[in-house]
């Protein structure tokens, strides 16, 4: 998995139902599939942008319109804000 897990309330861009399930890591992002309409959606980042989003996979493997995620996980994981616990 390259990016964060999608929330359960994220809807499929094709049918509008919240039935996206993780399939596998892909070449350009994480591949999700809709259990209702059996379409494929890719969770990825656009080139040069820190935000991730969803892209529907159209016929013959072409990518559709990119839509940003509702949750913003822009920090690298794990965040560098967390400091290691000092030895006592």
Buried (B, 14 or more C-beta within 10 A) or exposed (E): EEBBEBEEEBEBBBBEEBBBEEEEEBEBBBBBBBEBEEBBBBBBBEEEEEEBBBBBBEEEEEEBEBEEBEEEBEEEEEEEEEEEEEEE
